[in-house]
Amino acid sequence: MSARDSSKLLALWRTLCIFFCVASFASAAAGDGEAEALLNWKANLTRGQEMLSSWSNGSNLCRNWKGNFLANPPEIGNLRDLRILLLGSNSLSGSIPEEIGMLSNLWLLYMEHNSLSGRIPSSIGNLTMLEIIYLYENNLSGPIPHEFWKLCALTQLQVHSNRLSGLISPFVGNLTNLTKLALHSNNFSGPIPPSIGNLINLVQLHLYNNSFSGYLPSTVGNMTKLIVLLLDHNKLSGPLPQEMNNMTTWYNLQLSNNCFTGPLPQQICQSGRLFKFAANDNHFTGPVPASLKNCPSLYRLRLDNNRLVDNITDAFGVYPVLNYMDLSGNKFYGHLSSTWGKCTNLTQLIIHNNELSGSIPPELGEARNLGLLNLSSNHLSGQIPKQLWKLTSLMKLSLSHNNFQAISPQK
């Protein structure tokens, strides 16, 4: 086969794949027939079948393309009536062509989990009907084009896990229909713009693993539908805005590995839906939020390495689904409560390097799933209770640097 014939066949292959993938999304019931049509077309070729070796019975043709398609051919701009373009989870490489901005009727653009590189074309800003953009898990670089912030129909923008950089435009506040904004695991920097508070329909905001700096704007209090806020591993500083106390429906709040100061949000579990909360490795001060004591939904809590001060005897309650608790590196004082034994799903309890006193309650032996118990570097005393020897799942027990006088025998 000549190089020219191969080129023509490859171009036809691309066009057919795009056509049939879009058609199959629109009518799943017809999918098997479309796949059969492609296989029949391949079987009738007099040459070039080796180029289509990945096409076989039982394979999903739209998700198993192999090779370098030059990201997408420039000819893709000819598909002016295209509504849905699904190219995710393939082996596409190269850059996204500017011609993609000619698909003026496009609603959904999925190019996630490929090896696309280069900059995001500014021409995507022409696609004013776009509702969802998935460009995550590629090798895209540079800033988000200014034109993106004109796409007011967007409900989801997910460009995480790339090498994108630069500032977040204040015009992000134009995207008032967004329900999910995922910019995490990139190289973004600078402040979070106050205009982000305009995103009143936002449910999830993922900004972690970047280099955002400055204060968290008070306008986040306007986003009352927000239940997931992931800000960890940035360079944010200062106290949390008081307006966060207006946000009471948290499911997952991650603030760890920043430079936050001041108190924790007090109404964090008012709704009783909080599942995960991490504020570790900051400079938070003051007591544990009172709403955390009555939070039966809590699964994972990290408050370690702060400057929190509270009486641990009364600050925490019973958590039926709690799996992980780390309170180390603070100034908690008082006695360990017997209620820790009622946290029967707890696998790790870490409270080292505080100012606890008194003895270990025997009831702690009822937390049968404990695999790690670290109470070191406190002021605990008395006997180590024999009930701890019932913790047959225990893999690490650290009680060093305390004032224990004896170890109770098992019998």
N, C-alpha and C positions, 0 to 999 in steps of 0.2 A: 504494500500500500504506500502511495506517495505521501509526502508530508502534507501536500495540499488536501488530499482526500481525507487524511487523518484529522486535519483541522476542521474540515467541513462536518465530519462525523461528530467530533467533539462538540462543535457549536450546536448541532441538532440535538445531541444528547442533553446538553444543558437546558435547552429550551423545553424539551419534553419533560425533563425532571421537574422543572419549576411549574410547568402547566399541571402535571399530574399531582404533584404535592399539594398545590392550592386546591385543585378540584377534589382531592380526597378529603381535605379538611372540611370542605363545604358539604360533602356527602359521604360520611364514613361508610355507609352501607354499600356504596359503589366501589370502595377501595380495592377489593379483591379483583374486580373486573378490570380496573385500570392497571393493576400490577400485571395481570395476565396479558393485557394488550401490549405492555412494554416488553414482556418476555417473548411474546409472539413476534414482535417487530425485530427483536434481537435474533431470534431463530431464523428469520428469513433473510438476514444479511448474508451477502456472498463473501464479505471480507470485513475484518475489523472487530470480530466478536471478542478477540482477546482484550480489547480495550474495555469491555463491559463484563469482565470476569466476576465482579462482585455482585452481578445481578443473577439471582438464582431463586428457585422456589423456597419459600419460607423466610426470605430476607425482606426487610423493610427498605424498599428502594429509596424512599425519601429520607432515610436517616443513616444510610450506610454508604454514602458517596465517598470515594477515596481520591486523593491526589490534590494537586494545586489547581484551583479553578481561577486563579488570578483574583481571589476573593469572590468576586462576582463579575461576569463579563460586562463591559460597558453597554452591551446590547440590552441589558436588563431594563434600561430606560425606555425601551420600546413598549413595555407591557403597561400601557397607560390605564387599563381598566383593572389592574391588579388590586385586590382589596387586602389580601393576606399573603405574607411572604414568610415562610417557615424554613429556615436554614440552620437551625440550632443543632448542636451536638454532632458535628461532622468533622472533617479534616481540612476545612477551608483555610487558606493562608493568603498573604498579600494584603492589599489595602481595599477599603470599600470605595467603589467608584463614585465620583460626583454625580454620575447619571442616575443614581438611585433617587435623587431629588426630583426626577421627572415622573415618579409614580404618585401622581397627585391625588389618587383615590385610595391610597393605602391606609388601612386601619391598624394592622398589626405588623410589626417588624421584629422577627426573632432571628438573631444571629449569634446567640450565646454559645459559649463552650466550643470555640473554634481556636484558630491560631491567627486571627486577623491582626494586622499591625498598622502602623501609621496613625494619622489623625482621623478623627471623626469628620466626615465631610460636612461642611456648613450647609450644603444643599438640602440636607435632611430638614432644615428649617422651613422648606417649601411645602412639606407634607402636613398641611394644617388639619387633616382629618385623622392623623395618627392618635391612637388611644394608648397603645402599649409599645414601648421600646425595650428590647432585651439585647444588650450588647456586652453582657458581663462574661467574665472568664475568657478574655482574649489577651492580646498584647498591645492594645491601643494606647496611644500616648498623646501628650499635648493637652491643651485645655478643652473644656466643653465649649463647642461653638456658641457664640452669642445668640445665634439664630434659634437655638434650642428653646430659649425662654419665650419664644413666640407661639409655641405649640400648646395652645390653651386647652385643647381637647384631651391632653394626656391624663391618664389615670394612673399609669405606672411608668416610672423611669428607672431602669436598673442597668447601671454601667459599672458595677463593682468589680473588683478583682481584675484590674487592668494596671496601666502605668500612667494614668491621667494625672494632670498636675494643674497648678494655678489656683486662682481664687474662685469662689462660688459667687456668681453674679448676683447683685441685689435684685435683678429682674426674675430671680427664681420665684418671687412672690406672685408672678403672673400666672403660675400654673395652679390655679385654685381648685382644679378638679382632681389633683393628685391624691391618691390614697396610699401609695407606697413610693418612697424615694430612697434608693439604695446607691450610695456613693462610696461605700466602705472599701478598704483595702486598695487604696490608690495613694497618690502623693499630693493630695490637695493641701493647701495651707491657707493662712490668714484667718480672719474672723468668720463666724457664722453670721450672715447678714440678718439684721432685724426683720427684713421683709419676709423671712421664712415663716413668721407668725401669720401671714396671709393664707397659709395653706390649711384652712380650717377643716378640710375634709381628710386630712392626712391621718392614717391609722398607724403606719410604720415609717420610722425615719432611722436609717442606718448610716452613720457617719464614722464608724470606728476604724481604727488602723489607718489614720491619716496624720496630718500635722496641723490640724486646726488649733488656733490659739485665741487668747482673749476671753472675755466673759461670755457666758451663755446669755443671749438676749432675753429680756423680760417678755418679749412678744411670744415666746413659746407657750405662755399661759393661755394664748388664744386658741391653741390647737387642742380643744377639749375632747376630740375623738381619738387622740393619740393614745395607744396602749403599749406600743413598743418603741423605745427610744434607746439607741445604742450609740454611746459617745465615747466608749472606752478606748484607751491607747491613743490619745491625742495630747495636746499641750494646753488644754483649756484651764482657766484659773479663775480665782475670785469666788465669792459666794454664789450659790444657786439663787435664781430670782425668786422672790416671795410668791410670784404669780404661779409657780409650780404647785403651790398648795391648793390651787383651784383644779388641779388635774388629779382625779381620784379613782380612775379606772385602769390603773397600771396592770399590765400582765408581765412585762419584761423591761426593767430599767437597768442599764449598764453604764456606770459612771467611772469605772476603775481606771487606774493608771493615768491620772491627770494631776492637776495641782489645785483642785477645788478646796475651798475653805468654808468655815462657818457651819451651820447646822444642816442636818439631813432634812429632806422634805417630810413634814410631820404627818401628812394625810396619805402616805404612800400605799397603805393597804385598807383604806376606808371602804372600798368596794368589796373587799374580801376575795379578790381575784388574782392578787399578785402571785406569780409563779417563780420568777427569778429576780433577785436584786443584788447587784454588786457595786460597792462603792470603795473597794479596797485600794490601797496605795494612793491616798490623797492626804489632805490635811484637815479633814472634817473634825469638828469639835462638838461638844454638847452631848445630850443624852440620845439614847436610841428612840426613834419615833414611837410614840405610844401606840399607834395603830398596828405596829408590828407584833405586839403581844397577842392580839386576837386576829391571826392571819392563817386560817386553816389550809389555805391553798398553797402556802409557801413550800417550795421544793428545794431551792438552793439560795443560800445567803452568804455573802462575803462582805464583811466590814473590817477586815484586818488591815493593819498598818495605817491607822489614823490616830486621832487624839481624842477619841470618844471617852466620856466619863459617865458611868451609870452603875447603879446597884444591880448586879447580874441576877440577884435572887428574884427580883420583881420585874425585870425588864423583858423577860421572854416567857412565852406560854407553852402550850402543847401544840405540836405540829404533826398531824397524822401522816402527811406525805413527805415530810422533810427528809432529804437525802444527804445534804452537805451543809455544814455550818462552820465558818471560820471567823473567829472574833479576836484573833491573836494580835499582839502589838498595839494594845490600847491601854486604857486605865480603868478597866472594869474592876469593881471590888465587890465584896459580899460573899455569901456562901452559894455553892452550887445547889440548885433546887432539885428536889426529888422528881419533878415533872419531866426531866430529861429522859427518864426511863420509859416514859409513855410515847416517846418519838420512835416507834418501832421500826420505821423504815430508814432510820439514820445510819449511814455507813461511815461518815467521817465527822468527828467533833474535835475542833481545834481551838483551844482557848489559851495557848501558851503566852508567856510574857505579858501578864496582867498583874493584878493585885488581889487575886482571890485568896480567901482565908477559909478556915474551918476544914471539915473533912469531906471526903468523897461520899455522896449518898449511896447506900447499898442498892437503892432502886435503879441506879444506872446500869446494873447488871441485867435489867429487863430489856435493854436496847439490843436485842440479840443479833442485829445485822451489822453492828459496829465492826468495821475493819481497821479503823485508825482512831486512836484516842490520844490526844496530846494535851496534857494539862501542865507541862513543864514550866519552870520559871515563874512560879507564883508563891504564895505563902500558905499552901495547904499543909495540914498536919493530921495527927492521929494515925490510925491504922489504914492500910490499903485494904478495902473490904474484900472478903472472900467471894462476894457475888460477882466480882469482875472475872473470876475464873470460869464463869458460865459463858463468857463471850467467845464462843468457839470459832467465830469468823474473824477474830482479831488477828491482824497481821503486824501491826505496830502499836506498841504501848509506850508512851513517853511520859514519865512522871518525875523526871530529874529536876534538881534545883528547887526543891520544896523542903518541908520540915517534917516528913513522915517519920514516925518512930518505930513502926512495925508493919509486917506483912501478915495478914490473917491467913492461916492455913486453909486449904480447901475443905478439909474435914475437921 
